[in-house]
Each structure stands twice: as structure tokens, then as C-alpha cells.
Amino acid sequence: MEGGVLEALGRLMRGPVTLYVYPWKSETGEIVTAETFLAPAALRHLYAHLLENHRVEPIRDTTPADLSILPRDVLARLQEGDPTWEDLVPQEVARVIKAGRLFGFREPALMQSGT
């Protein structure tokens, strides 16, 4: 965003917006969650405020295998029209993305027959 962190926070606090944070593996292999994430020093109080006021919510129902799925890979497949992206997200998430045409989703073009 043009206004950087301040603009993003203004938008977050203005409306009924919640950020759902999926756990990830750090470079050291440690699992990081919304609750264990260490924000930069200058933003720690702000992040704690967002977490405490449920503007940031951890996603808890995950398995270690899920952590090998990278959001950028899912997004790339989705935007390329590769239907395998749906196998990498919960069914409800896929339904919402498709219904709202989110993240650049487009219906795949129907295969043209030679007749």
C-alpha cells in the first residue's frame, strides 16, 4: 500500500476485518504461529493489540504436512488456471475464492473440441 504500515493498519482498524494467520516453518524449522510470531521491536505493542483484540487470529486446525504448502505456490496455480490449487486448500476456502473470484481466479476455459 502507498501509505505503508500506517495505511494498512488504518484499513484494518476501520472495518470488520480479521487477519487469519496460518502457521509456517521458520528458516530454522521452528513452527511459528500468530501467537509465537515475534514482530519487529517497533511494532510489538501494535501487534499485541491486534492479537488481543482478535484482529489477528491464529488458524489452529493444521497438520505438519499442511506446512509444506506455500501460499505463493497455491496463488501461482490459481492464477495460472491450474485446478490443482483446490487440492491444497480446504473445500470451503476454495468455494469462497471461486464464488468471489478472489486472487485473480477465473473459470477455466472449456476445452474446445475439433468438431
Summary of the structure (lengths in Angstrom):
residues: 115
radius of gyration: 17.6
end to end distance: 48.6
largest distance: 64.5
contacts: 214
relative contact order: 0.11
helix: 50%
strand: 9%
